[in-house]
Amino acid sequence: MSKTDTAKYEPRLKAQYREHIRATMKEKFKYTNDMQIPALDKIVINMGVGEAVADSKKMASALAALTAIAGQKPVTTKARKSIAGFKLRDGMSIGAKVTLRRERMYEFLDRLVTIALPRVRDFRGLNGKSFDGNGNFAMGLKEHLVFPEINYDQVDHSWGMDIIICTTAQTNEEAKSLLAEFKLPFRN
């Protein structure tokens, strides 16, 4: 793709939000101003790597996996205090996180809904009560192997991850309605 092609490119879900979801939300909640309509703010992906205390190669493996999944370089999270029982020292790398915004956020959400969640074993839908009261939704995955970017044959360890979807919605009801419009499969 050349520079002119990337300027025209818009993720599928972003276009869907602009063309359909905004109108649906405005009609459903009777917003008087377009700025009141909730939107996606960011998606934070967090991966805890407790095994990195004993083996630093595990941390490198987790960082590579998270980079492939998110499409951007993650930040390592460090321990805040020493815990002798876990052989953990202050400042030791114990996890990784990445914050996605704009186009990458929409691309990740699209892959999560259309590819990753249908691959989860015994998936019965997302818990509709996993909102924080301010319009943010949190979910967890037991293994990162459900993403198509991960080559199953080259994986030495399966990592779990937390995915937090932050919206500009004021209430849980608005946020759930917005995410349902993005086709997130909530349980009944």
Helices and strands as residue ranges (DSSP letters): H 3-8, H 12-16, I 17-21, H 22-29, G 34-36, E 40-48, G 50-53, H 56-70, E 75-78, G 84-86, E 93-100, H 102-111, I 112-116, H 117-119, E 136-141, G 144-146, G 152-154, E 161-167, H 172-181
